[in-house]
Amino acid sequence: METSVKKSQRLEGLSEKIFLDRYALKDLDADHVQTGDTVLVLTHDDPKFPKKEVGEVLERNGKEVVIRLRSGQVVSSQLEKLIKPLELTPEEMWDRLAKAIASVEKPEKRKEWEKKFRYLLEDWKLVPGGRIAAGAGASDELTLFNCYVIPSPHDSRGGIMKTLTEMTEIMSRGGGVGINLSSLRPRRALVKGVNGSSSGSVSWGGLFSYTTGLIEQGGSRRGALMLMLNDWHPDILEFITVKQNMGLITNANLSVCVGNDFMKAVKEDGDWDLVFPDTSDPDYDKVWDGNLKKWKELGKNVKVYKTVKARDVWHTIIESAWKSAEPGVVFIDYYNDMSNSWYYNPIICTNPCGEQGLPAWGVCNLSSINLSQFVKDGDVDWDKLGEVVALSIRFLDNVIDVTPYHFKENEENQKNERRIGLGTMGLAEMLIKLKIRYGSPESLLFLDKLYNFIAKKAYLASAEYAAEKGSFPKFDKEKFLQSRFVQQFDDEVKKAIAEKGIRNVTLLTQAPTGSTGTMVGTSTGIEPFFAFEYFRQSRLGYDKQYVPIAKEYLEKNNTDVLPDYFVSAMDLSAEDHIRVQAAIQRWVDSSISKTANAPADFTVEDTKKLYELAFELGCKGVTIYRDGSRDIQVLSKEEKKEVKKEGTKGTTSESVKAATIPPQVEKEYRRRPLKLSGATYKMKTPLGKAYITINDVDGKPFEIMINVGKAGSDVFAMSEALGRVSTLFLRFGELPDGNKARLLIKHLKGIGGSGAVGFGPNRVESIADAVAKALEMHMDGENPNGSIAATTQSFIDSRLTENKRNVLEEDDEPDGLDLCPECGSASLIAEEGCKHCSSCGYSKC
């Protein structure tokens, strides 16, 4: 084992910002800031879209400071907007973590294990989960667990408030929370105590969601919440479609817990009963906890609220996932069938990103092996990888004894089962280094070998630590060895467990690593690279950037073409994503956070087949993200159109866009008259209310101005840009048929993103779609169903003052479906069952 420590090197760019903001130890007393200090400065103080930058203090005068940002820009600020990191390099963090995690070893062994853990962390061989990195050795208040599931709420006002308090306490200390709402009685169910009816499980879920949006975790991330509902619950259809009702649940991920009986009914086109316990049962308040199986086993009555076709429910799930990437699906019966805790502690929910199924009061800590560091001479460095896996299991097991516990129930549960979650990042980079195409048949064979190796080394290490320190208290040798997951191992692993026991009930989790992966500079989790090139705006201009491994290949080989084993997320079929997930899931005893990326023209039927394939292949859950393309030819599902070319026999494939733009446009720019008249249309869009002003010249649309969002936000800027470009198009020349506005409608209408508002003819897919609909109304004089307000007037100044805008939009909270809630840029990428920002490194999870 190598133990040399390299010279400290600062991270750069986004990596440095993520490290200093999320994970470095900080001095919270701003008065300690001095000239020459490196600081994080709040450069855009907005409650919705704050922005921080790294810089160096040039001058301090009382509470006023002058800072040179990394970009070279010099700004003035105040002390209250600064944070002073005490750790400026990863090496300083590694020293802190190694010492803290080794502190629970026997006194005579602490130095030995501190040295081993320091080696483990060096060069990012093991990248600790965010909670460990930020909290270990830093504070007795911050939890080192990423994942929490709290019990389903007791079905009473007091029970719901108790759950809300527990959720808030956990989130405020850095933990993500999962809650299964199935214990709550359905909407309109009788509540005798107040002589009224219940608002339902979905409504209470809105309360949990709203509270989550208020919570800041250490000033660097918001709370994270998963809400789940079982397939038998009477509110299930409302739950599936709730995000189509804008504003009710906006700060939670949603998943449906699907059982084997439901999937059987789907396959056989059978009926499906939506049921709930008889709330008049005298034992209801004492016994009911959301576990329907246990309730039935006690001989208790169940009331059938409605009988539906299982396929109708399944189709609603599929259609909603196709539209908005939610809800996800967790195959909860299969999850429990494969769970090592099957015999004493059922899984009831997952954490916010879906990778960690947990029992009530269950917790788990996470870290990831950086696979990109384990390629040597064109092959995997198996010896080094095995060594790091074994050390990582000890590291994570020690976290259980280092972390503070804020609820005794968490401590009791975790110390009885010692659940940990070792995962990986950098898989895509490893495959590129090995020249294996991600998603290919060759890759599936390799992944089975790789993750079997990791799982085997992890279980053998846990057995060794059990021989030294003891097995987890709930360990039952006979029952544990009956686990369907353990049964997959060879005799070496089973023999080790039989003879030595095992330290941890579960050991493996594939978590999203959006922030940590970006900080380290490798591919996140088990995902492929989202793209190999992107554009970046800097003080030097707008230039093309490359993922480091791609840039290295292009420069080394003096080419601008990457070989086919450089595969990005959208180069793969959705089925490729699922098959990779299934290959890895076989050797992961918890679950996987993974997104199946699909093209914009992926159909509902395609989505159905994909979800069913995931179930058949043994995935424990599935999430799809259909690309929200802005390309009209894709969204119209007419990728190609047969067009006969002059001078040829037959036809050739041309894009719709190329085939529909008329060849003759009069080249004349018409200037704006001093006075115009028109109308302003107020329309709801997925990003907030839009005020669209259309002014005319000679009875035809001549000018379009769009106001959406707050001044200074990206939504505002993009909307203004769309209005300017549309205006330029309308003013420049004319078509032979005089229908430039109609052509503009054709190319804007139907453009969609990851959300929509309204239904039927009033459905608005995006701001661009809203402009097209406003133009149609303006030209045709229609106001369908009175649902879209149109106010005709001579002119409404598009540049409303901020006070006026706030009054007009006081009931309008942007949903932020594609926007980063931290930096405000439209750069959220959906992958690994989560969303993270490629601009600032923010991760929803």
Residue pairs with C-beta under 8 A, 6 or more apart in sequence:
1 116
1 119
1 387
2 119
3 115
3 118
3 119
5 91
5 118
5 122
6 91
6 122
6 123
8 89
8 91
8 92
9 89
10 16
10 88
10 89
11 19
11 89
11 90
11 519
13 70
14 518
14 519
14 839
14 840
14 841
15 518
15 519
15 520
15 521
16 54
16 70
17 40
17 52
17 53
17 54
17 840
17 841
18 515
18 518
18 519
18 841
19 90
19 93
19 519
20 38
20 40
20 54
20 85
20 88
21 40
21 52
21 83
21 220
21 841
22 130
22 133
22 134
22 220
22 221
22 515
22 519
22 841
23 93
23 130
23 133
23 134
23 519
24 85
24 86
24 87
24 88
24 92
24 93
25 85
25 86
25 87
25 92
25 93
25 96
25 137
25 138
26 83
26 84
26 85
26 86
27 84
27 85
27 86
28 83
30 79
30 80
30 82
30 83
30 84
31 79
32 84
33 39
33 57
33 60
33 65
33 79
33 82
33 84
34 57
34 60
35 57
35 58
35 59
35 60
36 56
36 57
37 56
37 57
37 84
38 54
38 55
38 56
38 84
38 85
38 88
39 54
39 55
39 56
39 57
39 67
39 82
39 83
39 84
39 85
40 52
40 53
40 54
40 82
40 83
40 84
40 85
41 52
41 53
41 54
41 55
41 67
41 69
41 75
41 77
41 81
41 82
42 50
42 51
42 52
42 77
42 81
42 82
43 51
43 52
43 53
43 69
43 75
43 77
44 50
44 51
44 712
44 824
45 81
46 710
46 712
46 713
46 824
48 710
48 713
48 814
48 821
48 824
49 713
49 819
49 820
49 821
49 822
49 823
49 824
50 822
50 823
51 822
51 823
51 824
51 840
53 69
53 70
53 71
54 69
54 70
55 67
55 68
55 69
55 70
55 75
56 67
56 68
57 65
57 66
57 67
58 66
58 67
58 68
58 74
59 65
59 66
60 66
63 78
63 79
63 80
64 76
64 77
64 78
64 79
65 76
65 77
65 78
65 79
65 82
66 74
66 75
66 76
66 77
67 74
67 75
67 76
67 77
67 82
68 74
69 75
71 538
71 539
72 539
73 539
83 219
86 92
87 93
87 96
90 124
93 133
94 118
94 121
94 122
95 118
96 136
96 137
96 138
97 117
97 121
97 128
97 132
97 133
97 136
97 137
98 114
98 115
98 117
98 118
98 120
98 121
99 114
99 137
100 136
100 137
100 402
101 113
101 117
101 132
101 136
101 395
101 398
101 399
101 402
102 110
102 111
102 113
102 114
102 117
102 398
103 110
103 402
104 398
104 401
104 402
105 112
105 113
105 398
113 394
113 398
116 391
116 394
117 391
117 395
119 125
119 391
120 126
120 388
120 391
120 392
120 395
121 128
123 373
124 370
124 373
124 520
125 369
125 370
125 373
125 388
126 367
126 368
126 369
126 370
126 388
126 391
126 392
126 395
127 367
127 368
127 369
127 370
127 425
127 513
127 516
127 517
127 520
128 136
128 367
128 516
129 144
129 146
129 365
129 366
129 367
129 368
129 511
129 516
130 146
130 174
130 515
130 516
131 142
131 143
131 144
131 145
131 146
131 174
131 175
131 365
131 366
132 144
132 365
132 366
132 367
132 399
133 516
134 142
134 174
134 218
134 220
135 142
135 143
135 144
135 174
135 403
136 144
136 399
136 402
140 404
141 173
141 404
142 173
142 174
142 218
142 404
143 170
143 173
143 174
143 175
143 403
143 404
143 406
144 365
144 399
144 402
144 403
145 175
145 363
145 364
145 365
145 399
145 403
145 410
145 414
146 175
146 176
146 351
146 356
146 364
146 365
146 366
146 421
146 511
147 175
147 176
147 178
147 351
147 355
147 356
147 358
147 362
147 363
147 364
147 365
147 366
147 421
148 170
148 175
148 176
148 177
148 178
148 351
148 358
148 362
148 363
148 410
149 177
149 178
149 179
149 180
149 348
149 349
149 350
149 351
149 358
149 359
149 360
149 361
149 362
149 363
150 163
150 166
150 167
150 170
150 177
150 178
150 179
150 360
150 361
151 163
151 289
151 290
151 348
151 360
151 361
152 179
152 180
152 181
152 182
152 183
152 184
152 289
152 290
152 348
152 349
152 360
153 159
153 160
153 162
153 163
153 179
153 181
153 183
153 184
153 204
154 160
154 162
154 163
154 183
154 285
154 289
155 183
155 184
155 185
155 279
155 284
155 285
155 288
156 285
160 184
160 204
160 207
163 179
163 208
164 207
164 208
164 211
166 407
167 177
167 179
167 208
167 211
167 212
167 225
168 211
168 215
169 406
169 407
170 177
170 406
170 407
171 177
171 212
171 215
171 217
171 223
171 224
171 225
172 215
172 217
172 223
173 217
173 406
174 217
174 218
174 221
175 363
176 223
176 224
176 225
176 226
176 351
176 352
176 353
176 845
177 223
177 224
177 225
177 226
177 351
177 352
178 225
178 226
178 227
178 228
178 349
178 350
178 351
178 352
178 358
179 205
179 208
179 225
179 226
179 227
179 228
179 349
180 228
180 229
180 230
180 257
180 290
180 348
180 349
181 201
181 202
181 204
181 205
181 227
181 228
181 229
181 233
181 239
182 201
182 228
182 229
182 230
182 232
182 233
182 257
182 290
182 292
183 288
183 289
183 290
184 198
184 200
184 201
184 204
185 191
185 198
185 200
185 201
185 276
185 279
186 198
186 200
186 201
186 233
186 234
186 235
186 276
186 305
187 197
187 198
187 199
187 200
187 201
187 202
187 203
187 234
187 235
187 238
188 197
188 198
188 200
189 197
189 198
189 200
189 234
189 276
189 279
190 196
190 197
190 198
190 279
191 197
191 198
192 280
200 235
200 238
201 229
201 233
201 235
201 239
202 229
202 235
202 238
202 239
202 242
202 248
202 249
203 248
205 227
205 239
205 242
205 249
205 252
206 248
206 249
208 225
208 227
208 252
209 225
209 227
209 248
209 249
209 250
209 251
209 252
210 251
211 223
212 222
212 223
212 224
212 225
212 251
212 252
213 222
213 223
213 250
213 251
214 223
215 222
215 223
216 222
216 223
217 223
221 822
221 842
221 843
222 251
222 821
222 844
223 251
224 253
224 351
224 352
224 353
224 844
224 845
225 251
225 252
225 253
225 352
226 252
226 253
226 254
226 255
226 349
226 350
226 351
226 352
226 353
226 354
227 249
227 252
227 253
227 254
227 255
228 254
228 255
228 256
228 257
228 330
228 349
228 350
229 235
229 236
229 239
229 256
229 257
230 236
230 256
230 257
230 259
230 290
230 292
230 332
231 256
231 257
231 258
231 259
231 262
231 272
231 313
232 259
232 262
232 272
232 273
232 274
232 275
232 292
233 239
233 274
233 276
234 274
234 275
234 276
234 305
234 306
236 256
236 274
236 313
237 308
237 313
237 316
239 254
239 256
239 327
240 256
240 313
240 316
240 317
240 320
240 327
241 316
241 320
242 248
242 249
242 254
243 249
243 250
243 254
243 320
243 324
243 326
243 755
244 320
244 323
244 324
244 756
244 759
246 684
246 686
246 755
246 757
246 815
247 813
247 815
250 813
250 815
250 816
252 352
253 326
253 328
253 352
253 353
253 354
253 833
253 844
254 326
254 327
254 328
255 327
255 328
255 329
255 330
255 350
255 354
255 621
256 317
256 327
256 328
256 329
256 330
257 330
257 332
257 349
258 329
258 330
258 331
258 332
258 333
259 331
259 332
259 333
260 331
260 333
260 334
261 333
262 272
262 310
262 313
262 314
263 331
263 615
264 270
265 271
265 272
265 310
266 310
266 311
266 314
269 309
269 310
269 311
270 309
270 310
271 307
271 308
271 309
271 310
272 307
272 308
272 309
272 310
272 313
273 304
273 306
273 307
274 304
274 305
274 306
274 307
274 308
275 292
275 302
275 303
275 304
275 305
276 302
276 303
276 305
277 284
277 288
277 292
277 295
277 300
277 301
277 302
277 303
278 284
278 300
278 301
278 302
278 303
281 287
281 288
281 300
281 301
283 298
283 300
287 295
287 298
287 300
288 295
289 360
290 348
291 346
291 348
292 302
295 302
296 302
314 608
315 604
315 608
317 327
317 329
317 611
318 604
318 607
318 608
318 611
319 604
319 607
320 326
320 327
321 327
321 328
321 329
321 607
321 611
321 623
321 624
322 602
322 603
322 604
322 607
322 624
322 626
323 756
324 754
324 755
324 756
324 817
325 595
325 623
325 624
325 625
325 626
325 754
325 830
326 623
328 354
328 621
328 622
328 623
328 833
329 611
329 614
329 621
329 622
329 623
330 350
330 354
330 357
330 591
330 620
330 621
331 615
331 619
331 620
331 621
332 347
332 357
334 615
334 618
334 620
335 347
335 357
335 591
335 620
335 621
336 342
336 346
336 347
337 484
338 483
338 484
338 485
338 589
338 620
339 346
339 347
339 357
339 483
339 485
339 506
339 589
340 480
340 483
340 485
340 486
340 505
340 506
340 589
341 347
341 359
341 417
341 474
341 505
341 506
342 479
342 483
343 476
343 479
343 480
343 482
344 474
344 476
345 359
345 362
345 413
345 417
345 474
346 359
347 357
347 358
347 359
347 362
348 358
348 359
348 360
349 357
349 358
350 356
350 357
350 358
350 591
350 621
351 358
351 364
351 845
352 834
352 844
352 845
353 511
353 512
353 593
353 832
353 833
353 834
353 844
353 845
354 591
354 592
354 593
354 621
354 623
354 833
355 421
355 423
355 509
355 510
355 511
355 512
355 590
355 591
355 592
355 593
355 832
355 833
356 364
356 366
356 421
356 509
356 511
356 590
356 591
357 590
357 591
357 620
358 364
358 419
359 413
360 413
361 407
361 409
361 410
361 412
361 413
362 413
362 414
362 417
362 419
363 410
363 413
363 414
363 419
364 419
364 420
364 421
364 506
364 509
364 590
365 396
365 399
365 400
365 403
365 420
365 421
366 421
366 422
366 423
366 509
366 511
367 392
367 395
367 396
367 421
367 422
367 423
368 422
368 423
368 424
368 425
368 511
368 513
368 516
368 517
368 525
369 385
369 388
369 389
369 392
369 422
369 423
369 424
369 425
369 454
370 424
370 425
370 426
370 520
370 522
371 385
371 424
371 425
371 426
371 427
371 429
371 430
372 425
372 426
372 429
372 430
372 433
372 522
372 523
373 426
374 380
374 381
374 384
374 385
374 388
374 430
375 381
375 430
375 433
375 434
376 384
378 433
378 434
378 435
379 434
380 430
380 434
380 450
382 453
385 453
385 454
385 457
386 453
386 457
389 422
389 454
389 457
389 458
389 461
390 457
390 458
390 460
390 461
390 464
392 422
392 458
393 420
393 422
393 458
393 461
393 462
393 465
393 503
393 504
393 507
394 461
394 465
396 420
396 421
396 422
397 418
397 420
397 462
397 465
397 503
397 504
399 420
400 414
400 415
400 418
400 420
405 411
405 414
415 473
416 472
416 473
416 474
417 472
417 473
417 474
417 504
417 505
418 472
418 503
418 504
418 505
419 504
419 505
419 506
420 504
420 506
420 507
421 506
421 507
421 508
421 509
421 511
421 590
422 454
422 458
422 507
422 508
422 509
423 508
423 509
423 510
423 511
423 513
423 525
424 454
424 510
424 525
424 526
425 513
425 516
425 517
425 520
425 522
425 523
425 524
425 525
426 517
426 520
426 522
426 523
427 438
427 523
427 525
427 526
427 527
428 438
428 523
428 526
428 527
428 528
428 529
429 522
429 523
429 529
429 549
431 437
431 438
431 443
431 446
431 565
432 549
432 565
432 566
433 549
434 446
435 563
435 565
436 442
436 443
436 446
436 565
437 443
437 564
437 565
437 567
438 528
438 565
438 567
438 572
438 576
438 580
439 528
439 567
439 572
439 573
439 576
439 577
439 579
439 580
443 580
444 579
444 580
444 583
447 580
447 583
447 584
448 583
448 586
448 587
451 583
451 584
451 586
451 587
451 588
452 586
452 587
454 508
454 587
455 489
455 507
455 508
455 587
455 588
455 589
456 489
456 490
456 492
456 493
458 507
458 508
459 486
459 489
459 493
459 496
459 497
459 502
459 507
460 492
460 493
460 496
462 502
462 503
462 504
462 507
463 493
463 496
463 497
463 499
463 500
463 501
463 502
463 503
464 496
464 500
465 503
466 475
466 500
466 501
466 502
466 503
467 500
467 501
469 503
470 501
470 503
471 501
471 502
471 503
472 502
472 503
472 504
472 505
474 505
475 501
475 502
475 505
477 497
477 498
477 501
480 486
480 497
480 502
481 487
481 494
481 497
481 498
485 589
486 493
486 494
486 497
488 586
488 587
506 589
506 590
507 589
508 587
508 588
508 589
508 590
509 588
509 590
509 591
509 592
510 525
510 526
510 584
510 588
510 590
510 591
510 592
510 593
510 594
511 525
511 593
511 832
511 845
512 524
512 525
512 593
512 831
512 832
512 833
512 834
512 836
512 843
512 845
513 524
513 525
513 832
514 524
514 831
514 832
514 834
514 836
514 841
514 843
514 845
515 836
515 841
515 842
515 843
517 523
517 524
517 525
518 524
518 836
518 838
518 841
519 841
521 548
523 529
524 831
524 832
524 836
525 593
525 594
525 831
525 832
526 580
526 581
526 584
526 592
526 594
526 832
527 569
527 594
527 595
527 831
527 832
528 567
528 568
528 569
528 571
528 572
529 547
529 550
529 568
529 569
530 568
530 569
530 570
530 829
530 831
530 838
531 547
531 568
531 569
531 570
532 546
532 547
532 550
532 562
532 566
532 568
533 544
533 545
533 546
533 547
533 550
534 544
534 545
534 838
535 542
535 543
535 544
535 545
536 542
536 543
536 544
536 545
546 554
550 562
550 566
553 562
553 563
553 566
554 560
554 562
569 577
569 597
569 831
570 597
570 599
570 627
572 597
574 596
574 597
574 598
574 602
574 606
574 610
574 624
575 610
575 613
577 594
577 595
577 596
577 597
578 596
578 610
578 613
578 614
578 617
578 619
578 622
579 617
580 594
581 592
581 594
581 596
581 614
581 619
581 622
582 614
582 617
582 618
582 619
584 592
585 591
585 592
585 618
585 619
585 620
586 618
591 620
591 621
592 619
592 620
592 621
592 833
593 832
593 833
593 834
593 845
594 623
594 831
594 832
594 833
595 623
595 624
595 625
595 830
595 831
595 832
595 833
595 834
596 610
596 614
596 622
596 623
596 624
596 625
597 624
597 625
597 627
597 830
597 831
598 606
598 607
598 610
598 624
598 625
598 626
598 627
599 626
599 627
599 629
599 634
600 626
600 627
600 628
600 629
600 631
600 634
600 635
600 752
601 634
601 635
601 637
601 639
602 624
602 626
607 624
607 626
610 622
610 624
611 622
611 624
614 621
614 622
615 622
621 833
623 833
625 754
625 830
625 831
628 752
628 753
628 754
628 818
629 635
630 751
630 753
630 766
630 768
631 657
632 656
632 657
632 746
632 747
632 748
632 750
632 751
633 639
633 655
633 656
633 657
635 750
635 751
635 752
636 656
636 750
638 656
639 655
640 653
640 654
640 655
640 656
641 653
641 654
641 655
641 656
641 659
642 651
642 652
642 653
643 651
643 652
643 653
643 654
643 659
644 650
644 651
644 652
645 651
645 652
657 747
660 746
661 743
662 735
662 736
662 743
664 735
664 736
665 732
665 733
665 734
665 735
666 733
666 734
666 735
667 732
667 733
668 732
668 733
668 734
669 731
669 732
669 733
670 697
670 702
670 731
670 732
671 731
672 702
672 703
672 731
673 697
675 794
675 795
676 695
676 696
676 697
676 702
676 703
676 794
676 795
677 695
677 696
677 793
677 794
677 795
678 693
678 694
678 695
678 696
678 701
678 703
678 778
678 792
678 794
678 795
679 693
679 694
679 778
679 790
679 791
679 792
679 793
680 691
680 692
680 693
680 694
680 790
680 791
680 793
680 796
681 691
681 692
681 693
681 694
681 774
681 777
681 778
681 788
681 789
681 790
681 791
682 689
682 690
682 691
682 692
682 788
682 789
682 790
682 791
683 689
683 690
683 692
683 764
683 770
683 773
683 774
683 788
684 690
684 757
684 758
684 764
685 708
685 757
685 764
685 766
685 767
685 769
685 770
686 753
686 754
686 755
686 756
686 757
686 764
686 765
686 766
686 767
686 815
686 817
687 708
687 709
687 715
687 766
687 767
687 814
687 815
687 816
687 817
687 819
688 708
688 709
688 715
688 809
688 812
688 813
688 814
688 815
689 708
689 808
689 809
689 812
690 706
690 707
690 708
690 719
690 767
690 770
690 771
691 706
691 707
691 708
691 796
691 798
691 800
691 808
692 704
692 705
692 706
692 707
692 770
692 771
692 774
693 703
693 704
693 705
693 706
693 795
693 796
693 798
694 701
694 703
694 704
694 774
694 775
694 778
695 701
695 702
695 703
695 704
695 705
695 795
696 702
697 703
700 738
700 740
700 741
701 730
701 741
701 744
701 775
701 778
701 779
702 727
702 730
702 731
703 727
703 730
703 731
704 723
704 726
704 727
704 730
704 771
704 775
705 720
705 723
705 727
705 798
706 719
706 720
706 722
706 723
706 767
706 771
706 798
707 716
707 719
707 720
707 798
707 800
707 805
708 715
708 716
708 719
708 767
709 715
709 716
709 719
709 814
710 716
710 802
710 805
711 802
711 805
713 824
714 819
714 824
714 825
714 826
715 767
715 814
715 819
715 824
715 826
718 767
718 826
719 767
722 767
722 768
722 771
723 771
723 798
726 744
726 748
726 771
729 740
729 744
730 740
730 741
730 744
733 740
734 740
735 743
741 775
741 779
742 779
744 772
744 775
745 772
745 775
745 776
748 768
748 769
748 771
748 772
748 775
749 769
749 772
749 773
749 776
750 765
750 769
750 772
751 765
751 766
751 768
751 769
751 772
752 765
752 766
752 769
753 765
753 766
753 817
753 818
754 817
754 818
754 830
755 815
755 817
756 763
756 764
756 765
756 766
757 763
757 764
758 764
758 787
761 784
761 785
762 784
762 785
762 787
762 788
764 770
764 773
773 788
776 782
777 783
777 788
777 790
778 790
783 790
800 808
818 826
818 828
819 825
819 826
819 828
820 826
820 827
820 828
820 837
820 839
820 840
820 842
821 842
822 837
822 840
822 842
823 837
823 839
823 840
823 842
825 837
825 839
825 840
827 837
827 838
827 839
827 840
828 835
828 836
828 837
828 844
829 835
829 836
829 837
829 838
833 845
834 843
834 844
834 845
835 843
835 844
836 842
836 843
836 844
836 845
837 843
